[in-house]
């Protein structure tokens, strides 16, 4: 048992993942700020025009998918490292509910 633990601790891939997890915990904080900005802009748009802004809607959807991909990585549900260490297209491939029109 002790030997297995020592082997796991010595794996470079484990430490590499821990490093990326720390990086993405900081990225999550930044993305949350951006999401709150999107939320406030959409509320303002809805109050002023009666409809959400389509450009902000698209950005919010993409940002939400990116956050989802990060959370999947942080919770070990995927080994795919999120953007910028992989293609942004992976974020767009995640299945999300359809946008209301």
C-alpha positions in Angstrom: 0.0 0.0 0.0 2.7 2.5 1.0 4.6 1.6 -2.2 1.6 2.4 -4.4 1.2 5.8 -2.6 4.8 6.6 -3.2 4.5 5.6 -6.9 1.4 7.9 -7.2 3.2 10.8 -5.6 6.2 10.4 -7.9 4.1 10.5 -11.1 4.8 13.6 -13.1 1.4 13.5 -14.7 -0.2 13.8 -11.3 1.8 16.9 -10.5 1.2 18.4 -13.9 -2.6 18.0 -13.4 -2.4 19.6 -10.0 -0.5 22.5 -11.5 -3.2 22.9 -14.2 -5.9 22.6 -11.6 -4.4 25.5 -9.7 -4.1 27.6 -12.9 -7.8 26.9 -13.7 -9.0 27.8 -10.3 -7.7 31.3 -10.9 -9.2 31.3 -14.4 -12.6 30.3 -12.9 -12.5 33.5 -10.8 -11.9 35.6 -13.8 -14.7 33.8 -15.8 -17.1 34.4 -12.9 -16.4 38.1 -13.1 -17.1 38.1 -16.8 -20.3 36.1 -16.4 -21.6 38.6 -13.8 -20.8 41.3 -16.3 -22.8 39.5 -19.0 -25.7 39.0 -16.5 -25.8 42.7 -15.7 -25.6 43.7 -19.3 -28.4 41.3 -20.3 -30.6 42.7 -17.4 -29.9 46.2 -18.6 -30.7 45.2 -22.2 -33.9 43.5 -21.1 -35.0 46.6 -19.1 -34.1 49.1 -21.9 -35.1 47.2 -25.0 -37.4 44.5 -23.8 -35.2 41.7 -25.3 -31.8 40.3 -24.5 -28.9 41.4 -26.7 -28.1 38.6 -29.2 -24.4 39.3 -29.3 -24.1 39.1 -25.5 -26.3 36.0 -25.5 -23.9 34.2 -27.8 -20.9 35.3 -25.7 -22.6 34.3 -22.5 -23.4 30.9 -23.9 -19.8 30.3 -25.0 -18.4 31.6 -21.7 -20.8 29.3 -19.7 -19.7 26.3 -21.8 -16.0 27.2 -21.1 -16.7 27.4 -17.4 -18.5 24.0 -17.6 -15.5 22.5 -19.4 -13.2 23.9 -16.7 -15.4 22.4 -14.0 -15.4 19.0 -15.7 -11.6 19.1 -15.7 -11.3 20.2 -12.1 -13.6 17.5 -10.9 -11.7 14.8 -12.8 -14.7 14.1 -15.2 -12.4 14.8 -18.2 -8.7 14.7 -18.8 -8.9 17.2 -21.6 -7.2 20.4 -20.4 -9.4 23.4 -21.3 -8.5 26.4 -23.4 -5.8 27.9 -23.8 -4.1 24.6 -23.5 -6.4 23.0 -26.0 -8.6 24.2 -28.9 -11.4 26.7 -28.1 -13.7 24.5 -30.3 -14.0 21.9 -27.5 -16.0 24.5 -25.6 -18.4 24.8 -28.5 -18.8 21.0 -28.8 -20.4 20.6 -25.4 -24.1 20.0 -25.5 -26.0 22.8 -23.9 -29.7 23.8 -24.1 -30.7 25.6 -27.3 -30.7 29.4 -27.2 -34.2 31.0 -27.0 -35.0 33.2 -30.0 
